[in-house]
Amino acid sequence: MSSSSYSRRTLLRSIAAGGAALAVPSVLTACSSASGGHDVSNAGKKLAAWPTHLPFQGPAPDLPGSADGVQAGFTSYPKNLVRAVAAKPGDGSTIKVLTITYGTPPKAAAQNTFWTAVNEALGVKIEYTVVPDSDYPNKMATLMAGDDLPDIINIGGGYVLPREAEFVQSKCADLSEFLSGDAVKQYPNLANIPTYAWQDMGRIGGRIFGVPVERSKPGNQLWINRNVFAGAGMKDGWTADDFLAVAKGATKGRSYALGASQQSVFGLNVHAMAFGAPYEWRVEGGAFTDAYATPEFRASIEYMAKLRAAGVFEPNATATSQVDLKTQFYNGTVGSMTDGFGALISNVQGIKGKFDLDVALPYDASGSGGGKPAIQQARNIFGYTVLKKASKDRIKLMLRVLDYLASPFGSKEYELLHFGIEGTHFTRGADGSPKLNDLGLLEGNTNLPFKYLCDAPQVLFIPGQPEAARINHAWQVKAVPMMVRNPRFGLQSATLSRVGANIDQYLRDSVMSIVAGRKPIGEWDAVVKKMRNDGRAKMADELAKDYAANT
């Protein structure tokens, strides 16, 4: 079955018969890329040049960034904002867009002053579909199976979507002629996006199909209520045994030290990295080694099961959404949660000063079967945004819209997109920093996340909280040297695109079952063998070839 001829009828019939969560990936992965003729690999292709990088010459930071990834930090808001866009980008037409959301459903456009203001600034009418994190994989599977696409789609959230690269190559616009090399200079805010973000997005078949949504280097982290953890004995240089002792001490009555969600799988990435496991793959001499087959990864699962058996996880963790986990963390039901570092500001806003927010450094598990502790380095992008195939003029219009959304920190456009309208959504503190009011929190870019369609390169700025910026900058100085990158970022594998989602779900289900005590750790070797037989062994070979082509 060609990837350009997905059958909506077959998809919906399968959903009705077996349930969306299980049926959707199996339907899409049944389509063979070989029979469809879609070659997503970059090996042997002429590679489109990455967009020329033209950094925005903005305000000087108060806290210096570093070449290895520490963010530039600001303890005060820029006094003189500039214009980042010369003219209104739109032509009055309607543009349909879709992204994931971690917030609550936004107010309708007609009653939403933030939405109205952004539409006016863009010169278009945005029809926005926001999809809750827990529904995103199934929604995207249905979307990719049909032909009725929104104009702009963000592929984000860290999910491995079935046949993602084939879908993009088949149904989305090739943007190479508009963005490759100096062509990007027509969109100066897109040219401000660092080259590493484009590289981690990657090419498909040698071509550029998307615009990356840049994010800072720290990936998923263990966010903690510092008051709770410090009160239970948290200390610098803690070991795995210390972590367990602190978690036990922080668990009292109906309050639990560790929160988790269906998406975070008991904080799998945090614990696996603390045990020194590679971030999905390790590459040595051009060869890819599977992280899941390493003794460090197995030891981390065994340790997580020990934590679960000790009763320190919130009991309903296997059925909790990421949105509900945030609520539990904010209200004190749990003392920690796994979440992306990009959620810093929304988490600061969410706790409303009830406790001191912090990010934990990894414990040392070398005495518990682990290796050198590490921290997950993010893909450097939240995801990437693709455009439905259209005329050149329509593509240019949508790129102008994305260029506006990428307006940098220190610009008037950035202020509108991130804080809304002064006097309506925010007031200014004594230092000029925008302070969101209740309407700003309700209508703003958490619940209507334009920032997931496109965004400025990230800086470390927390309105009205300079000390929080200093604390997080100091954490990054310690954490960035410990970060480990996934070497498959930006690479293509036809097998990964075809069956990666199924394998990823099997991995998550297997880890969940072992940690929850439904399966013994002794079954892990069989799990690894099945994953390799189902495609991970072939992925390793394909990724190695693509790695060589991109090196």
Secondary structure, DSSP 8 states (H G I E B T S, - for coil): --GGG--HHHHHHHHHHH-HHHHHHHHHHTS-HHHHT-----TTS-----B----------SB---TTS---EESS--SS-B---SS----S-EEEEEEEESS-----GGG-HHHHHHHHHHTSEEEEEEEEGGGHHHHHHHHHHSS---SEEEEETT---TTHHHHHHHHB---HHHHTBGGGGGSHHHHTS-HHHHHHH--BTTB---EEEE--SB-EEEEEEHHHHHHTT--TT-BHHHHHHHHHHT-BTTBBSB---TTTTTTHHHHHHHTT--SSEEEETTEEEEGGGSHHHHHHHHHHHHHHHTT-B-TTGGG--HHHHHHHHHHTSBSEEEEEGGGHHHHHHHHTTSS-EEE----B-GGGT--S--EEB--SEEEEEEEB---HHHHHHHHHHHHHHT--TTBHHHHHHHH--BTTTEEE-TTS-EEE-HHHHHHSTTTS-GGGT------EE-TT-HHHHHHHHHHHHHHGGGEE--TTTT---HHHHHHHHHHHHHHHHHHHHHHTTSS-GGGHHHHHHHHIIIIIHHHHHHHHHHHHHH-
